[in-house]
């Protein structure tokens, strides 16, 4: 199993920045992929960004050019840097790990991001 602990959410004004962190209980070299999802009230959970064990990244079109995903292997931590935030970025952000030969999903508890003036 993989435990994930997210941090870094909060309230920010439009145009501001936040960095989310997701600390994993296992080495990132043992995790097939790490992803960030978000879910706004009344909406489905959507994929925001992902990074594979090989370092390949993908970013959703809705946040491309504003969000970046990165990782620190020594800290077993993945980051989501969010710049130029908009009110529509308001959501609970979840960290996800795809682990093992069965490609099982593990989830963090979520962290609230609110973009409002």
C-alpha positions in Angstrom: 0.0 0.0 0.0 0.9 3.6 -0.4 0.0 6.4 2.0 -0.2 9.9 0.6 -0.2 13.1 2.6 -1.1 16.4 0.8 -0.5 19.9 2.0 -0.3 23.4 0.7 -3.9 24.3 0.0 -5.6 27.4 1.1 -7.3 30.7 0.1 -5.6 32.8 -2.6 -6.7 35.8 -4.6 -7.2 35.5 -8.4 -3.8 35.7 -10.1 -2.0 34.3 -7.1 0.0 31.2 -6.7 0.0 28.1 -4.5 2.2 25.0 -4.4 0.7 21.7 -3.4 2.8 18.9 -2.0 2.1 15.2 -1.8 4.4 13.1 0.3 4.4 9.3 -0.5 5.2 6.5 2.0 7.2 4.7 -0.7 10.0 5.7 -3.0 8.8 7.4 -6.1 10.9 4.9 -8.1 8.5 2.2 -7.0 5.4 4.0 -8.0 4.2 3.8 -11.6 2.7 7.2 -11.8 1.7 10.1 -9.5 -1.2 12.3 -10.4 -3.1 15.3 -9.2 -6.9 15.4 -9.6 -9.4 18.0 -8.5 -13.1 18.0 -7.8 -15.3 21.1 -7.6 -18.7 21.0 -5.9 -21.2 19.3 -8.1 -18.6 18.3 -10.6 -16.8 15.1 -11.5 -13.2 14.5 -10.4 -10.9 15.6 -13.2 -7.2 14.8 -13.9 -5.1 17.9 -13.6 -1.5 16.6 -14.0 0.5 13.5 -13.9 4.1 12.3 -13.8 5.4 8.8 -14.5 8.2 6.9 -12.9 10.3 7.8 -15.9 9.6 11.5 -15.5 7.2 12.0 -18.3 4.6 14.6 -17.5 1.1 15.5 -18.7 -1.0 18.6 -18.0 -4.7 19.1 -18.6 -5.5 21.6 -21.3 -7.5 23.7 -18.8 -4.4 24.5 -16.7 -1.6 24.2 -19.3 0.8 27.1 -19.1 -0.3 27.8 -15.5 0.3 24.6 -13.6 3.4 22.4 -13.5 4.1 19.1 -11.8 7.4 18.1 -10.5 8.9 15.7 -8.0 11.7 15.4 -5.5 12.8 11.7 -5.4 14.9 12.1 -2.3 11.8 13.3 -0.4 9.3 11.0 -2.1 7.3 14.1 -2.8 5.4 15.4 -5.8 4.5 19.0 -6.2 1.8 20.9 -8.2 2.9 24.5 -8.8 -0.2 26.6 -9.6 0.2 30.1 -11.0 -2.2 32.6 -12.3 -5.0 31.0 -10.4 -8.6 31.6 -11.4 -11.8 31.3 -9.4 -12.6 28.2 -11.6 -9.6 26.5 -10.1 -11.4 26.3 -6.8 -11.7 22.6 -5.8 -10.5 19.9 -3.5 -7.2 18.7 -4.9 -6.3 15.0 -4.5 -3.0 13.3 -4.9 -3.1 9.8 -6.6 -0.5 7.1 -6.8 -0.7 4.2 -9.3 1.3 1.4 -7.7 2.3 -2.2 -8.2 1.9 -4.8 -10.8 -1.9 -4.5 -10.6 -1.7 -0.7 -11.1 -3.8 -0.1 -8.0 -4.9 3.4 -7.2 -4.2 5.1 -3.8 -5.5 8.5 -2.8 -4.6 11.2 -0.4 -7.2 12.9 1.8 -7.5 16.0 -0.4 -6.6 19.6 0.2 -8.9 22.6 -0.4 -7.9 25.3 -2.8 -10.1 28.4 -2.9 -9.5 31.2 -5.4 -11.5 34.2 -4.4 -11.1 38.0 -3.9 
